């Protein structure tokens, strides 16, 4: 399920990055901004989604490591922002989602190993 949802987010970003980017607090700046959203943010979700889906379909826990690592690094970046720049309540939801998804992926990885 995590893989499918991540691939849907990637597809939304590739099809029209403006709306999902604004929902994430990002604003594209011209064509470079649009291409960066599609490449970097869309690519992040696509890579994680493909590995999560492959791990679920194949029943191979090791394939769940890359999406867990991607989400863990994203969470680390958010925590760094809190430490360096401060916190706003809007930051809580994505941090909780990332932490829960990392936990689910790591538990599934252990179970499939």
Secondary structure, 3 states (H helix, E strand, C coil): CHHHHHHHHHHHHHHCHHHHHHHCCCCCCHHHHHHHHHHHHHHHHHHHHHHHHHHHHHCCHHHHHHHHHHHHHHHHHHHHHHHHHCCCCHHHHHHHHHHHHHHHHHHHHHHHC
